[in-house]
Amino acid sequence: MNDVSLMQGFPPAAGGQVTLANWRTAPFNKWAFQHVREIVPSADIANDPEDVWRLPSAPADLAGLRIDGDMDLHGFLAETDTDALVVLHRGRIVAESYGNGMTAATPHILMSVSKSMLGMLAGILEAQGKLDLAAPVTSLVPEVGGTAYKGATIRQLLDMRAGILFDENYLATSGPIIAYRKSTNWNPLEPGEKPTDLRSFYPQLGESDGPHGGRFHYVSPNTDLLGWVIERAAGERYADVMSRLVWRPLGAERSAYITVDRLGAPRCAGGFCGTARDLARVGQLLVQDGKRGAKQVVPAAWIDDVETKGDRTAWDKGDFTPYYPGMPIHYRSKWYVWHGASPMLFCLGVNGQNLFVDRKNQIVIAKFSSQAMPMDERRILLTMRAAERIREVLRTA
């Protein structure tokens, strides 16, 4: 089916209709990832239109960049189904590209880059004394005391080191992950099924698969549970506290939004939607040690902790090493860190969502895609190589 036929006409032809049942599958995701709030209920994450962080433009010559053999930047963007790319160097936009009908003003789903946004917010609340990361998650959400989360700390959930039996298989058609998606409003109910919600889903996670504090084990419900923790700690809706502590002080150019379940619980694990420029601003904030001008938005100590405190052993024993074979990586507070002389903090979301941050060389790369496969090992590695090549070129600019 030709992508341009998606959601065209009044009404659209049956074969081109994007629905709750197909919105994350190809080719329907090419339209859906830029129109999520038209499919799933959402809550606004307001910006401050009177206080926008302006990003000056200083185009760089990347025409000679080669990634794999003769693949240039244009070929890479096509190969990875890229909807948006924004590259910053020293706080200036040096490269910007949009495809598939997207523009600088279009919000796009971040998928699991949403988790990294939560990690940043948790760091701010910790610095304010409102969140004790060493505390058990049940201290704020006692409702999960009868589940496998009993005994897990907030820190262990942030680092994906809670011993929860859950198979994060994005291609599964049955099992707990499907019940989880239905509870978040991301999948339709079957005929006769009763409506569910995210917070009532957790009793289904009653079995452990190892000790808390063990290996890196990627479980998306951990992050949604942390959203519940943050709402209890802050005493306000997640979307509102994200707006107040991150999105407004960041100087975001556009309001963002996050998907919610039928009772308003946010999908912190993957439902954040914003523009590519605003995601790049998040990266630039980390380059500037958490400061925007004279204002400390994100604690510098949190950024340093992310970069230096992750457990390599936990990562090496964990779920994601097949996607990054032999690469020196750790995971901390919902962020990945690629070790080296110039460490690179990065975020990963299914179907090709990324944010790369090289603090030492002041380089930020924000990328949105609508790839067909949730986790495509070849394209993940290709994107890592592209990020490294862009870094190499800009380091000498």
Secondary structure, DSSP 8 states (H G I E B T S, - for coil): --GGGTT-BTTB-GGG---TTTTTSTTTHHHHTT-GGGTS-EEEE---TTS-----B-----TT--SSTT--HHHHHHHTTEEEEEEEETTEEEEEEE-TT--TT--EE-TTHHHHHHHHHHHHHHHTTS--TTSBGGGT-GGGTTSTTTT-BHHHHHTT---------TT-SSSHHHHHHHHTTSS---TT-----STTTGGG----SS-TTSS----HHHHHHHHHHHHHHHTS-HHHHHIIIIIHHHT-SS-EEEEB-TT--B-TTT-EEE-HHHHHHHHHHHHTTTEETTEE-S-HHHHHHHHH---HHHHHTSTTGGGSTT--EEEETTEEEE-SSS-EEEEEETTTEEEEEETTTTEEEEEEE--SSSS-HHHHHHHHHHHHHHHHHHHT-
